[in-house]
């Protein structure tokens, strides 16, 4: 208890290796957690795992963009995240961008288990080479899978797999039409239907939003580069996340 108000508290924490979790002090009632990869990126053979059980409102973000560097050999870098959200708690999963470099090999898995009344704001942005540095991903492998369940029943399942000349795939008109950045967003809450029209008004022509279920909104956004992606994404996140986004998300 503080100032007569209940606050989220950390019950248990175990960490090892180069993946750390920090907890900056803020005035908000919910807990903010910041993931830090002190190794500076992910390459072939690396393995990172994050697991959490959320019982009250929590926002999880990252200190900086994650980087998937060129990998030697056939063993990919692996990132595995598994989170359960209990009761009426809300999870805001808002990592900064994952940047794929030429020659990368990354396999990423995310599983989120929601109890019936739990809420979720999930956003994962990806950049395929930094345009300001004239980078392109001409060779690489990226496998990404997101599995969101409510009381054990799947409500969102998405899988992306790109191999070989990734930029050539992105250049195809019915894949990404040359876009170098993308974001996927899932919003699970009681006010989803009232938010849909407002969210659509905020989106550029390279994005779309729809309802999978009466309380499940999904969004996919494409952009020319990382700056354009963030510029389009932040108004949407501001609409769905109150009161203020984490500092690392500011332009």
N, C-alpha and C positions, 0 to 999 in steps of 0.2 A: 504493500500500500504506500502511496505517495500523494500528498495533497488531497487526501480523501478519495482518490481514484484508483481503481485497479489497473495494474500494468502487467503486460506479458513478461515472463521471467524465463530464463534458461534453466532447464531442469538437469540436463546432462550433456557433456561434450567430450568427444574423443576425436583426436586428429593425429595424423602421422604423415611423414613425407613432406612434399612441397605444397600440398593443398591445405590451406589454412582458412579458418572462418573467423572474422572479426565482427565486433558489435559496437558500432559508433553510437554515441549518446545523442538522443533526440528527444524532443518533448512529446512525441506521439505516444499514444497508449500502446500501440503494437510494437513488436520487436523487429528491428532491422538487422539483417545479417548480410555481410559482404564476403564473398568468396575470393580468395587470393591464391593465385598459382605462382609461387615464388620461383618456379623453374623458368617462367617467362613464356611458356608455350607448350605445345604438344607435338611430339614427333613419333616416328615408328617405334613400337615397343613400349611406349609409355602407357600407364594405366592409372586413371583417376576415378575414384568412386566417392559419391556423396549420397548419404542417406539421412533422412530426417523424419521425425514424427511431430506434426504440428497440432497443438491443442488449443491455441488462441491465435489471433491475427498476427501474421508475419509477412514481411517483405524480404525476399532473397535476391540479391543482385551481385554484380562482380565489380572489383576495383577498376578493371580495365578490360579492353577487348581481349578475348582469348585468341591465340594464334596457333594455327595448325601448319607447322613448317614441313619442308621437304623431308621425306622419309626414305631411308636406305633399307633395302631388303623387302620382304613380303609381309612382315608383321606390322599391322596398323597401330596407330595410337588409339586408345580406347577411353571414352568418357561414359560413365554409367551413373545415372541419377535415379534415386528411388525415394519417393516422398508419400507419406500418408497424412491426410488432413482429417481431423476428428471433429465431431460435434458440429457446432455452428462456426467454427474457425474459418478464416479466409487466408488463403495463400496468394501472394503476389510474386510470381516467378518472373523477374525482370533482369536477366543477365544482359550485359552489353554485348556488342556484336562478336560473333566468331568470324575471324578472318582466315580464309583459306589461301595458302601460298602455293606456288607452282611446285609440283612433285609431292604434295601432301597425301597422306593416307590416314583417314580418320573415320572411326566407327563410333557413333554416339547413340546412346539409348536413354530414354526418359520414361519412367512409369510413375504416374500419380494416381493414388487411390483416395477417392473422396467418400466420406460418409454422406448420408442422404441430405443433410442440411448444410453441408460445407460449401464454401464458395471458392472460386479460382479466377485469377487473372494471369494468364500464361502468355509470354511473348518470347520468341527466339528469332533474333535477326542474324543474317549471314551475309558476309561480303566475299565475293569471289575475286580476290586481288584488288589492291588499292590503285584506283585510277590516277590519283595524284602522283604516284610513284611509277606510273606506266606499267603496272604489273598485270599479267594475265595468267590464268590457270590453264595452261596448255596440256598438262599431264597431271593426273592425280586420281584419287579415289575418295569418295565421300558417301558414307552410308549413315542415314539418320532415321530414327524411329521414335515416335511419340505415342504413348498408350495411356489414355486417361479413362479411368473407370469410376463408376459411382455404385457403391455397395456391391462391388464385384462385377458389375455389368458394363461393358465397353460403351462409352458415349463419344469417344473421339479416337481414331486410329489413323495415323498418317506416317507414310514412309517415303523417303527420298533416297535414291541411289544414283550416283553419277560416277562414271569411270572413264578413263582415257582423256581425250581432249574435252575437258569440261566446258571451256569457253565456246567451243564449236557447238556443243549441245545447247548452251544458253542462247546462242545466236539464232537458233531455229525459231521461226515465227510462232509456232504453237507450243513452245517450251517457255522461253523468257523474252524472245524478240530482242536479244542483245543486252538485256538488263544484267547488271553486275552485282546487284544486291537484292535480297528478298527478306521478308519477315512473315512468320506465321503467328497468329494470335488466337487464343481461345478464351472466352469469357463465360463463366458459369455462375449465374446469380439470378435472383428473383426479378430484377428489373431489366432483364435482357430485351424483352419485346419493346419496352419503351425507349431503349437506347438505340435500336437498329437504325431508325431513320436518321437520327443525329449523326451516328457513326458514318453512314453512307454519304452524308453531305460533306463530311470532313475528308473523304478519300479522293485521291487523284484518279485519273482514268486507268491507271495501271494497277488498280486494287479492286477487291470485291469483298463484300461481307454478306453473310446469310445466316439463317437459323437452322441448326441441325435438330434441335428440340426447342420447346417453348422457353427453356431457360439456358440454352447453350448457343452462343454466338461464335462463329468462326470467321476469320479474316485472313486473306493472303494479299501481300503487298509486294510489288516489284518496283525497283528504282534503278536509275542509271548508275549511281554510286552510293557509298555509305552516307555521305552528307545529305543527299536527297532523300534517302531512306529515313534517316532520323528526323529530318524536317517534316516529312509526312506522318511519321509514326507518333511523334511527341503529342500533337493535338489529340490523337485518339487515346493515348495513354492518359493524358490529363483529363479526358472526359470520363474515363472508367476508373481512374485511380485518384482518390481524394485523401488528404488535401494537396500534398505536394509530392512530386516524383523525387526519388533519391537524387542527391547532388550530382552524382556521376552521370546522370542522364541529361543534364542541361547542355544545350548547344553552346 
